[in-house]
């Protein structure tokens, strides 16, 4: 990346970060999967510089377009709210698996196997409050047709739906958490997007299912992993994952508070668990065990033993 280009990008990121309540505390030259130059910005909350995340952008990224700048602004504003979580890297699946998302390398790169797809690599790891070795290395592959939907193959424009595609693939039992293993595929196709509605499509949920989800999220991300610190309930990524809206999640959170399961913060966007919710530990442990059993591949034992008509 030319120094002038890098300085311009750094200035643009710095300005956009300030608007979102973030600060750039460092930047460094990196490279993507194909060896092309990138810049890795370390962002932090202005109010708490211990809370950080990395934003990696390629030298090809054009920040000057108004629509690009607006979408990056939305991404950074959401990142600022997510960074207030005790574990900003953690997300919950519908089946009750608390996962951290780590080591994602941006931007997308073209497949080296000859396939007509774009890839991003990363890792998800089970976070159950123990030193758990279970994880999955993933390769999310975006088809050319799907790529036409995305404004740019960069982190701010794709991170949300990629994380949701990983969660959805886990829900379908098509990703296994292992102690060690090869990279597993996560196909990202137009089945995750409705072109006529112009929105993503992951999981149809009822109000009851959303209540179960948010209660479990508060239990795991605040009660177990977060030391009882407030967790953000109105995350647009969760709304997208649940085929819902932020407004619906707000009503769901109010219902849970009314049932005495969560304590809402003054802004009603964040919550902590009540003693009543933490009393369901055995239930959530059982759900986690069931989810792990569901995603574990099963084999026909008779065929393994040679008893087959094939």
C-alpha positions in Angstrom: 0.0 0.0 0.0 1.4 3.4 -0.9 2.1 5.6 2.1 -0.2 8.3 0.8 -3.1 5.8 0.4 -2.5 4.4 3.9 -2.5 7.9 5.5 -5.7 8.8 3.7 -7.4 5.5 4.9 -6.1 6.0 8.4 -7.5 9.5 8.5 -10.9 8.3 7.3 -11.1 5.5 9.8 -10.0 7.8 12.6 -12.7 10.3 11.8 -15.4 7.6 11.5 -14.3 6.0 14.7 -14.6 9.3 16.7 -18.2 9.7 15.5 -19.0 6.2 16.8 -17.4 6.8 20.2 -14.3 4.9 19.4 -10.6 5.8 19.1 -7.8 4.3 17.0 -5.1 3.3 19.4 -2.8 1.7 16.8 -2.5 0.7 13.2 -0.1 -1.6 11.4 0.5 -2.9 7.9 -0.8 -6.4 7.3 -1.6 -8.7 4.4 -4.5 -10.7 3.3 -4.6 -14.4 2.5 -3.2 -13.7 -1.0 -0.4 -11.5 0.3 -2.0 -8.2 -0.7 -1.4 -5.3 1.7 -4.0 -4.4 4.3 -4.1 -2.1 7.3 -5.1 -3.4 10.7 -6.6 -0.8 13.0 -7.0 -1.5 16.7 -10.1 0.3 17.9 -11.1 0.9 21.5 -13.9 2.5 23.4 -13.2 6.1 24.2 -14.6 5.5 27.7 -12.7 2.2 28.2 -9.6 1.6 26.2 -9.2 -1.9 27.6 -12.2 -2.9 25.3 -10.7 -3.3 21.8 -11.3 -4.9 18.4 -9.4 -5.1 15.2 -10.7 -3.6 11.9 -8.8 -4.8 8.9 -9.2 -3.1 5.5 -7.5 -3.7 2.2 -5.7 -1.1 0.2 -8.4 -1.4 -2.5 -11.1 -0.2 -0.2 -12.7 3.1 -1.4 -13.8 5.1 1.6 -14.8 8.1 -0.4 -18.2 6.9 -1.6 -21.1 8.3 0.6 -22.9 4.9 0.8 -19.7 3.2 1.8 -19.0 5.7 4.5 -22.5 5.5 5.9 -22.4 1.8 6.2 -19.0 1.8 7.8 -20.4 4.4 10.3 -23.3 2.0 11.2 -20.8 -0.9 11.6 -18.6 1.2 14.0 -21.6 2.5 16.0 -22.7 -1.1 16.5 -19.2 -2.2 17.4 -19.0 0.5 20.1 -22.2 -0.9 21.7 -21.0 -4.5 21.3 -17.6 -3.6 22.9 -19.5 -2.7 26.1 -20.3 -6.4 26.5 -18.1 -8.3 28.9 -17.2 -10.7 26.1 -17.7 -8.8 22.8 -16.3 -11.7 20.8 -19.1 -14.1 22.0 -22.4 -15.1 20.4 -25.0 -17.7 21.2 -26.6 -20.2 18.8 -30.3 -21.1 18.8 -29.3 -24.5 20.1 -27.6 -22.9 23.2 -24.0 -23.0 22.2 -22.0 -20.0 23.5 -19.2 -19.4 20.9 -16.3 -17.0 20.5 -15.4 -15.8 17.0 -11.7 -15.5 16.5 -8.9 -15.2 14.0 -11.1 -14.1 11.0 -8.8 -12.8 8.2 -10.2 -10.0 6.1 -11.0 -9.2 3.3 -12.4 -12.1 1.3 -9.9 -13.8 -1.0 -10.5 -15.8 -4.2 -10.5 -19.6 -3.9 -7.2 -21.1 -4.7 -8.8 -24.5 -5.6 -10.3 -23.2 -8.9 -13.8 -22.8 -7.5 -15.7 -19.7 -8.4 -16.0 -18.5 -4.8 -14.6 -16.0 -2.4 -13.4 -17.1 1.0 -12.8 -15.8 4.5 -11.2 -18.0 7.2 -11.7 -17.9 10.9 -12.3 -19.9 14.0 -15.2 -20.5 16.5 -14.5 -21.8 20.0 -16.9 -23.2 22.6 -17.0 -20.9 25.6 -18.8 -22.7 28.5 -16.9 -21.1 31.4 -14.3 -24.0 31.4 -11.0 -24.5 29.7 -12.7 -26.2 26.8 -10.6 -27.2 23.7 -13.6 -27.7 21.4 -13.4 -25.5 18.4 -14.0 -25.4 14.6 -11.8 -23.8 12.0 -14.1 -22.5 9.3 -13.9 -21.4 5.7 -16.9 -19.3 4.7 -17.3 -19.4 1.0 -19.3 -16.7 -0.8 -20.6 -17.5 -4.2 -20.2 -15.0 -7.1 -24.0 -14.5 -7.2 -24.1 -13.8 -3.5 -21.1 -11.4 -3.8 -23.1 -9.2 -6.1 -25.4 -8.4 -3.0 -22.5 -7.2 -0.9 -21.2 -3.7 -1.4 -17.6 -4.6 -0.7 -15.8 -7.9 0.3 -14.5 -6.1 3.4 -15.0 -6.7 7.2 -17.6 -3.9 7.9 -19.9 -5.2 5.1 -19.7 -8.9 5.7 -18.7 -9.7 9.2 -22.3 -9.8 10.5 -23.8 -12.1 8.0 -20.7 -14.3 8.0 -21.0 -14.8 11.7 -24.7 -15.6 11.3 -24.0 -18.0 8.5 -21.6 -19.8 10.8 -24.2 -20.0 13.6 -26.9 -21.2 11.1 -24.6 -23.9 9.7 -23.9 -25.0 13.3 -27.7 -25.0 14.0 -28.1 -27.4 11.0 -25.5 -29.8 12.5 -23.1 -29.2 9.6 -20.2 -27.9 11.7 -18.5 -30.0 14.4 -16.6 -28.7 17.4 -13.4 -30.7 17.8 -10.2 -30.7 19.7 -8.2 -30.6 16.4 -9.1 -30.9 12.8 -9.2 -29.5 9.3 -11.0 -26.4 8.2 -14.7 -26.9 7.7 -16.9 -25.3 5.0 -19.6 -22.7 5.6 -21.4 -22.1 2.3 -22.8 -18.6 2.0 -25.3 -18.6 -0.8 -28.5 -16.8 -1.8 -30.4 -19.3 0.3 -29.5 -16.9 3.1 -30.9 -13.9 1.3 -34.3 -12.9 0.0 -33.8 -10.8 -3.2 -37.4 -9.7 -3.3 -37.5 -8.7 0.3 -33.9 -7.4 0.1 -33.0 -8.9 3.5 -31.2 -11.9 5.0 -33.0 -15.0 6.0 -31.6 -17.2 8.7 -34.1 -18.5 11.3 -37.8 -18.0 11.5 -38.6 -17.5 15.2 -41.6 -16.9 17.4 -41.8 -14.5 20.3 -41.5 -17.5 22.6 -38.3 -18.7 20.9 -36.9 -15.2 21.0 -37.5 -15.1 24.8 -35.7 -18.4 25.2 -32.8 -17.1 23.1 -32.4 -13.8 24.9 -32.7 -15.4 28.3 -30.0 -18.0 27.4 -27.8 -15.2 26.0 -28.0 -13.3 29.3 -27.3 -16.5 31.3 -24.2 -17.4 29.3 -22.7 -14.1 28.2 -23.4 -12.2 31.4 -24.0 -14.7 34.1 -21.4 -17.4 33.2 -18.8 -15.6 31.0 -19.2 -12.0 31.9 -19.1 -11.9 35.7 -22.6 -10.5 35.9 -21.8 -7.4 33.8 -24.5 -6.1 31.4 -24.8 -7.7 27.9 -26.3 -5.9 24.9 -29.8 -7.4 24.0 -30.6 -5.2 21.0 -27.8 -6.4 18.8 -28.8 -6.1 15.1 -26.8 -9.2 14.3 -29.1 -11.2 16.6 -32.1 -9.5 15.0 -30.9 -10.6 11.6 -30.0 -14.2 12.9 -33.5 -14.5 14.4 -35.3 -13.0 11.3 -36.5 -10.4 13.7 -36.1 -6.7 14.3 -34.4 -4.6 17.0 -37.9 -3.3 18.0 -39.1 -6.9 18.5 -36.1 -7.7 20.6 -36.8 -4.7 22.8 -40.3 -6.0 23.5 -38.9 -9.5 24.2 -36.4 -8.0 26.7 -39.2 -6.1 28.4 -41.2 -9.3 28.7 -38.2 -11.2 30.3 -37.8 -8.4 32.8 -41.5 -8.6 33.6 -41.1 -12.3 34.3 -38.2 -11.5 36.7 -35.6 -13.3 34.7 -33.4 -10.3 33.8 -32.6 -6.8 35.2 -32.7 -4.2 32.5 -30.2 -1.3 32.6 -31.5 2.2 32.6 -31.2 2.5 28.9 -33.2 -0.8 28.5 -30.6 -2.0 25.9 -28.4 -4.0 28.3 -29.3 -6.5 30.9 -27.9 -8.8 33.7 -29.4 -12.1 35.0 -31.5 -12.4 38.1 -31.0 -15.1 40.6 -34.0 -16.8 39.2 -32.4 -17.0 35.8 -29.1 -18.3 37.1 -31.1 -21.0 39.0 -31.7 -22.6 35.6 -28.0 -23.7 35.3 -28.9 -27.4 35.1 -31.3 -26.7 32.2 -28.8 -24.7 30.2 -26.0 -27.3 30.8 -28.4 -30.0 29.5 -29.2 -27.9 26.4 -25.5 -27.4 25.7 -24.8 -31.1 26.1 -27.7 -31.9 23.7 -26.5 -29.4 21.2 -23.0 -30.8 21.3 -24.4 -34.3 20.7 -26.5 -33.0 17.8 -23.5 -31.6 15.9 -21.4 -34.7 16.5 -21.4 -36.9 13.4 -23.0 -40.4 13.9 -22.1 -43.5 12.0 -24.0 -46.7 11.2 -22.4 -49.1 13.6 -23.6 -52.2 11.7 -21.9 -50.9 8.6 -18.8 -50.1 10.5 -18.8 -53.7 11.8 -19.1 -55.1 8.3 -22.8 -56.1 8.6 -24.2 -54.6 5.4 -26.0 -55.8 2.3 -24.1 -53.3 0.1 
